[in-house]
């Protein structure tokens, strides 16, 4: 049985593959954030390790937003 994924569209986002605007959908799958273009199917994945690496070392972060 497949569980339902909460999908959100990113306003103003441009697909890097096909160039269409407002077709990018953000969702969480198995604890990994994914962004997929509904027009062409191009998918981008950002793992937690990539997110942790992107945070600047001298910054004080209050918290990170993790949608459920």
Secondary structure, 3 states (H helix, E strand, C coil): CCCCCCCEECCCCECCCCCCECCEEEEEECCEEEEEECCCCCEEEECHHHHHHHCCCCCCCCCCCCCC
